[in-house]
Amino acid sequence: MDAGQVSGELKQWHAVVVTFDGPQSSETATPNPFVDYRLDVTFTGPSGQTYKVPGYYAADGNAGETGSTAGNKWRVKFCPDAAGTWRYTASFVQGTKIAAQPTGGTSAGYFDGTTGSFVVAATDKPANGIDFRGKGQIGVRRRSLPQVSGTAAISSSPDPTSPRPSSSTTISTARRRTSITRPTSPIGAAATPPG
């Protein structure tokens, strides 16, 4: 078995893409590549951390540019959280509507069981810059505000992945700025018209 083709910026917090050659298919084919196949790739990092990432059918691998609806490319995108050597194992199964099932299916062959590795360098983005890849993982914590992992910093940007500049503040400051409007009557209660 050939390993997948690894591309992207091989740096911490940058998108890494692994592309596999699989069965020729199209968006309207039977079996359907979106529902009748499931691609999961398990990534294992330098400290033993593991992440199972779902993949997808990518037509010719460049459908965004070509408009293609057919091809044999299957892909997964992943953002490694540490510099060092990463290993991956692909699981590629088929079955009726298997994509929505967390387990099951039968081997689809092709690249099922394929393993590979790649080396990731530290990010080149400054921690105090506007590019979030220099800050670390952004997740939702406390009151649904985007927060940088391991810090109290939050983003006031509505889209934490946006490359636009945004200010950072602390959670306590954000709490003072956040106001919640509560309905005056229970949801679903009928309003009583005035007199």
N, C-alpha and C positions, 0 to 999 in steps of 0.2 A: 504494500500500500504506500502511495505517495502521501507525504505530509501536505497540509494545506499551504497555500501561498500567503505569507504574512506580509502585510503592508501597513502604512501609516507611520506616524512619528513614534518610534520606539522609546518613549519617555514616560515617566511616571505621570499619571493623570491625563495623558493624551490618548486619543482613540487609536486602538490597534485593531486591524481588520484581518480576519483569517478567511480566505476564500477556498472552497473545495469544488472540484469537478465532480458532478453527480449526474443523475439521470436527465436526459433531455426532456423538457417539459414546456408548457405554456400556461398563461394565466387561466385559460379555459379548458385545460386538459383534464382527462379522467385517467388515472387518479389525479386529483387537484393538488398542486404543489403547496398550497396554503393550508389545506385542512387534512390531507391524507398522508402527509409526511411530517415528522418532527425531528428537528435538528437541535440538539443540546450539546454544548461544549463545556467541559469542566476544566477550568484553569487552576493550576496549583502554583502558588508564589514561592519566593525564596525563603519565607518563614513557615511554609507549610499551610498557609491560608488557602482555602479553596472557594471557588465561585462557579456555580452552574449557570451558564448564560444561554438563553434561547437564541437560535439562529433563524434565518429566513431564506426563502427562494429569491434570488437576485437576477433572474432572467439571463441576459447575456453578460451581466456584471457591470454594465454601464447604461442601464435602462434610463436613468435620469437624463442622459445626454442623447441617447439614440432613440428613445421611445419604444424600444424593443419590448415585446410581451412574451418572448420565447428565449430559451437558452438552457445551459446546463450548470450555471453557477449557483452555489449555495454559500451563504455568508454569515458570519457572526462578528459583532463589534464589541469591544471590551476596553475598559480603561483601567490598567493596572495601578494598584495602590502602593506599589513599592518598586524600587530599583532592584535589579538582579535578574536571575534566570527564572523564566516562567515556562511551565510545561502545560500541554493541553492534551485532552483526549476527546474525540468526537463520538457522539452517539447519534446515529441516523437510522430511524425506524419508519416503517410504513404501516398503514391500517386505516380503515374507514374512520374518518373524523378523529384521528389519533393526535393531531396537533393540539387539541384542547384537553387531552388527558395527560396527567403528570407521569404516568407509567404505562407500560404495555406496548403493544406493537411488535412487529417482527423486523429483523434486520433488513434494511433496504439495500444492503451491500454497498457497493461503491466505496465510500470513505468511512463507513461505520467501523469504529474501533481504531481509527487513525490517531497516531500520537505525533507530537512535534514539540519544539521548544523555540524560544527566542529570548534575547537579552534586552532588558529595559534599562535605560540610563535615568538618572535623576532629572526632574523637570528643569527646563532652562528659564522658566518664568519667575520673576521676582515675587516674593511673598507679599510685598507691599504694593504691587502693581494692580492694574485693573483686570488682568486676565486671571480668572478664578483657578486655573490649573496651577498657579503658583501658591495657592492657599491650601489646597487639599480638597478632600471630599466635601461636597455640599449636600446636606440632607435636611429634612424637615424635623425640627425639634420644637418643643415648647410653643404652644399657641400657633402652630403652623407657619412659623417664620423660617425662611431658609437660614441655615446656620452652618458655618465651616466646622468640620469635624475637629474635635480636640481644642476648640476655642469657644469664647463667648461671642465672637463676632457674627453679626447677621448682615444680610443684604437688604437694603430698602428697595432694590429693583424688583419689579413684579416677576421678572424672569431671571432666576439666578444663573442661568447659562448664557445670558446675554453678554456680548463683548462690550456693551456700552458701559461707561464709567458709572459706578454707583457708590454711594457712601456706605460706610460701615459704622456700626455703633454697637453698644452692648445690649444684652437682653434686658437689663433693668431699664435702660433708657427707652428701649422699644416698648416695654410694658407701659411706661408713662404716656407714650405717644399713641398707643392703641386704644381705640374706643369701640365698644361693641353696642350696636343699637338692638335692643330687645323689643319684640312685638308686645303691644299692650294687651292683646288678647291671645289665647292659645291658638296655635295653628289649627286651621280647620273649623274654628268656631265661627258661627254666623254673626255678622255684624248687625247690631240693632240700629235702625235708622232713627235719627233724632225725632222727637216728639210729636 
